[in-house]
């Protein structure tokens, strides 16, 4: 091939390559524009306001009301306090909740200056370090699933054992960031495969409206408060049970995705003010008008539905007073 033929051949090949590249570029651009304009736009409707943010550092323990919280994938966090990151267990590692020990609802666990502060009725405050790296890591069982916890020491164990007044020994454990979390899907198949929690029952965030609680109270001899149902996010300025239909919501920069309703158990019959369990109300009244549809019996069985469990699609900061927006596509 002489020089002239080589130049013509090269130009032809380059022209073909340029056309291919150019065509691919146009195709990509077309797809991008098509996605932008064909994608269904989001419809945003204001549905309420955040009236309370509640963190339960100790599973079954007293709520800590905060004005602001980080909403992480694993749940709400405020400083050193993380939702359901401390757990009472038996000596063999099985979880203990207010279902077995109702007076746990009166135990307050807070953090201050790198220390945990435990308080309860007729008990002296106990303080111990949050981080105790030399303490043993215990294998625990939460609803049949394995999870670890760092033992909080003998003093905490004695404090709890004395407070609960039982013949058996109780211990306190703390879930640490490097520990392997539980997968929500193992407890409830409706949850995404990747969803993880520490010691909550199933999901990382539970949401309930004030109006739903007021509706229930109107059917009872004695009013109940939101604390009895242990939500993380309490919503005002909406109608009773509006939250049942919010499949996706935006609060500030946080995006939440509803997974399922919260099926209620005997724990709702523990009075959060007295720590006394009556084993009847408000559960019986809830069962009279809040049972699931027949098609959902395999999910909820005979548990009445009250509140909604959400996963965190987008993390961020939540504040009391934030407006709540329902997202639809």
C-alpha positions, 0 to 999 in steps of 0.5 A: 500500500502506497502513502496515498492509499494509507492516508485514504484508508486511515481517514475512512476508518477514523470517520467511521469511528467518529460516526460510531462515537458520535452516534453512541453519544447521541443515544446516551444523551437521548436516553438521559433526556428521555428518562428526565422527561418520561419519568413520572414527576413526584407529587408532594402533598403536605400531610402533617407536622412532627410533634415529637421525636422519641429515642428509646436507648434501652429496649423497653426502657423510658423514652428520651424526648429530643428536639432534633435527631439524626435519622440513620439507616439503623434508626434515630440517634442523638449524641451518644444515644441511639435507639434500642442500642442497650438491652437487658438479657438473662445470664444465658443471653436471652433478651428481656423486655417489658413483656416479661418485666413490665417495670423496665418501662420506668428505667431511664438510660441516658448518656452524659460526658462519656458515661451511661446514667441508669435511673429507676424508682427508689434506686440510686443513679448508677454511672459507668463508661459507655466504652468498656473495651475490656468487657466481654462480648456476649452472644444474645438472642433477640426474637430467635436471631443471634446478635452480639452485645458488649457486657456493661459490667457487674455493677450494672448487672447488680443494679438491674437484678436488684431493681427487678427484684427477681431471683435470676441475674440480669445483665446489660449489653450495648450494641457497638458499631463494629458488631453485626446487626440483625437483618429485619427480613429474618423477622419479617419477609416484607422488609428489604434484604439489606435492612438492618437493626440492632435491638428493635423488634423489626424496623428502624423507625416507627411512626404514629399520629397523635390523632390515632392515639386520640381516636383510641382514647375516645373508646377507652375508660382512661386516656392513653398516651403515645408513649405506650406505643413507643413510636420514634416519630409522632405526627400532628395536624392530620386525621386519625390513621392518615399515616396508614396511607403514607407509602413514602414521606419526606421530612426535612432532608429525610426520606422514609419508606413505609414497609408495613403496619405495626402489629400490636402485642401484650406490651401495649397493656403496660402502663408507661407511668406505673410499670403495671401490666393489665394484660387487657387494655388497650389491646382488646379495644384495638382488636375490636376495630383495627384488625387487618384485612383477611388477605393480610392474615398471614402477615399480622395474624390476630394482632391489631394494627397501630402505627407504621414501620418505615425504612430510611431511604435517605438519611438526614436530620429530623426536627420537631416542627418539621413539616411532613410531605407525602410523596407519590409518583 
